[in-house]
Amino acid sequence: MELGLVGQAVGMFAVTNVDDIVILAVFFGQAAGQRGGAARVVAGQYLGFAAILAASVVGALGAGLLPDTVIPYLGLLPLLLGLRAAWRAWRERHDADDDQSAGTGNGPTVLAVAAVTFANGGDNIGVYVPVFTTAGTGGLVVFVVVFLVLVAVWCAAGRFFATRPVVARALARWGHIALPVVLIAIGVLILVEGGAFGL
């Protein structure tokens, strides 16, 4: 029974977070060569996912922290962060070589990663709440522990992809463009799929 629950938790996490590996690879690519950059990405991922879990647990306990009508508007977070990143990339396009050689580029902050993780996981809350509601206290603990362990696995996978020579070269060359494109796409997708603004 316990192993079955763990398997269910692993499957549910993988299905609801598969797109996070791509986002993490982009973030790790942005953080490459910066002191503490990878740690900021990991901390931000944990912070954002902890917020998703907290909202899901509270929702499962009946407090209804996030009404269904609010969840689609979480797409505004990555959309705005993506537009900001695009503006920075455009403004600093002539200084890119200087930034890379000095190692002082604008890597992702803990809060930026957390905001994107939370916004991208807005739909996860809708999946987790009903499952958590029926899991009971023991089952809920299993889900939370398994999910937190798997966040580390996801971070390792994102870092792995970002450090592959081919991927690393691509991220070094195109990461400043890939980050805003990915963030804007995530934001638009969340807004459209959720029917925000009547889309």
Helices and strands as residue ranges (DSSP letters): H 2-17, H 20-31, H 37-60, G 71-75, H 76-91, G 93-95, H 96-102, H 110-120, H 122-163, H 165-194, G 196-198
